Amino acid sequence: MVKFLDLKEVTALHGREIGEAVSRVVNGGWYLQGQENAAFEQHYAEYIGTKYAVGCANGLDALIWIFRAYIEMGVMKEGDEVIVPANTYIATILAITENGLKPVLVEPRLNTLEIDDEQIEPLISERTRAICIVHLYGRIACTPKITELCRKYGLKLVEDNAQAHGCIYGETGQRTGSLGDAAGHSFYPGKNLGALGDGGAVTTNDRELADAVRALANYGSQRKYVFKYTGRNSRLDEIQAAVLDVKLKYLDEDNRHRKEAARYYIDHIDNPCVTLPDTLAEEQNVFHLFPILCSRRDELRDYLEEKGIGTVIHYPIAPHKQECYKQWNTLSLPVTEKIAAEELSLPMGPTITPEQVKEVVRAINEFR
């Protein structure tokens, strides 16, 4: 049996320290906005390479607060456009529409599954205010062309870093989450840096934005009972902050383990039915997921399940085909739709063993 991801084993990797951290918080009697949050925010900002990190309730909220903060700061207004990849988890797009902004969907490249930077410039209009890139599956999405377009047109570069904690951009040596003006991070349990529940953060070098995000996530308040904004309750609790601070110390080591598993997949999967990710991205990929494409995806998934191998489809229905965005249902985005029809994610994580990886490869190579 090869699970897609065994969260119990992942937690057990650092179980003693996690248990001590949780006990410290429980016995300390302070459960929100205390020392654990302050410590984790400091350590995470230092790790990412930004001046500020602001904890919040989850990754979707992190993105929502970035765009909302820009609206409060007068940088954006309702109806402005944000360029965003069509191939992404829907949260990226929800954060844009939640703020009354207009997503402009851009197709990915099929060999990278990331936003195609050659298709961006023709879609930039006088209403465009930002490019939101998504480091999907753990692979870097930023390119020199994207950063140049932001400079050329005066656009904000927002990163969705929910899936790429610890990834390094080869052009600059910076970590994802520090490449643009602001970044949203998710600490959902299955992420490379995962909590024991929901959690998120915003990283930025912009103090005004960081202060606005912190207030917005705390009912809109910068001082008790004084409300500058109409905010919401979206705070990272002390237990999750303490757990994340433990796991942060081991993130690079855990990512190296993922890369070793990915290297074996890349070197040994040999089946004409299966298309592998672009191996050129290996050094700029922390392999949150290991996606493959297969025209007989559902057959392959069922076959692997019979062999006791867990897989997950990311994502079977593209955002523009979802009922909640009916206005886009007639759009034709063939590359995105092909990925939705053919993508299958193989077992991947910091606890997967060489024997399990070999078992997955053997099963895929025998699929006919």
Secondary structure, DSSP 4 states (H G I P E B T S, - for coil): -B-S--HHHHHHHTHHHHHHHHHHHHHHT--BSSHHHHHHHHHHHHHHT-SEEEEES-HHHHHHHHHHHHHHTTS--TT-EEEEESSS-HHHHHHHHHTT-EEEEEPBPTTT-SB-GGGTGGG--TTEEEEEEE-GGGB----HHHHHHHHHHT-EEEEE-TT-TT-EETTTTEETTSSSSEEEEE--TTSSS--SS--EEEEES-HHHHHHHHHHTBTTEEETTEESS---B---BHHHHHHHHHHHTTHHHHHHHHHHHHHHHHHH---TTEE---GGGGGGB--S-EEEEETTHHHHHHHHHHTTB--B-S-SS-GGGSGGGGGGTT---HHHHHHHHHEEEEP-STT--HHHHHHHHHHHHH--
